[in-house]
Amino acid sequence: MKIPPIGEKIDDFVLGDQNGKEVKLSDHRGKKVLLSFHPLAWTGVCAKQMKSLEDNFDKFEEYDTVAFGVSVDSAPSKKAWADELGITKTSLLADFWPHGGLAEKLGIFIDEKGISGRVNIIIDEEGILKFVKVYDIPELPDINEILEILKPV
């Protein structure tokens, strides 16, 4: 993985979410953005990871942060999965076409598997990369660690 260095500005991107809405990074300037990449929808650890985002939606708002779940799955798959999991507030972004394009730009696409790594990325209010943590594929990210990092000082 060749992840951009902390302190680098992240290029703007547009991805569709599970509801067909286009999400643009630059539309969230002035807020922190958490990109919580997971390898594939419809898998156990990924489901727990996305449900942790949904369960902490109010805390993210309190911390002036927008959290997104991101994977290479298509938007219709993300929609069915979100409905299955009861995710109604958190946007699940489809990095589907070009396949894994955002993950590739961020250096976290795993070519031989055709998926992104399991990675949490925090971008600050100005679009600057502030935090990156790569997890083993079977590892569930600790949402409390992320909340502690996002917590206002």
Residue, then its C-alpha position, 0 to 999 in steps of 0.5 A: m500500500k502506498i498511502p499519501p503522507i499525513g498532512e497531504k491535501i486529499d483530492d476531491f472525489v465524487l462517489g454515489d451512496q446507497n440511496g443514489k445520492e452523489v457525495k463529494l468530499s468538497d461538500h463537507r469542507g468545514k467538517k472532519v470526514l471519516l472514510s471507513f473502508h471495508p473490503l466487501a458488503w455482506t460479510g460479518v466483520c464489515a457489517k459490524q464495522m458499518k453498524s458501529l458507524e451507524d450506532n455512533f452517528d450522533k457522536f460523529e455529529e457532536y464531533d463535527t464529523v461526517a462518517f462514510g462507509v466505503s467499499v468496491d461494491s455497487a450502489p444497489s448492493k450497498k442499498a440492499w445491505a444497508d436495508e438488511l442492517g438497518i442503516t438509515k443515517t450513515s452513507l455507504l459509498a460505492d467505490f464501484w466504477p472505476h472499480g476501487g478508483l478512490a481506494e487506488k488513489l488513496g493507496i489502499f486497493i489490494d490488486e490481487k484481491g480486487i478490494s480495498g484494505r480495511v482502513n480508517i482515514i480521517i480528513d480534516e476540515e480543510g481536506i488535509l489527511k490527518f490520520v490513517k490506520v490499516y487493519d488486518i482484513p479480519e480485524l474489526p476497527d475499534i470505533n472508540e479509538i476513532l472517536e477519541i481521535l475525533k473528539p474536540v480538544 
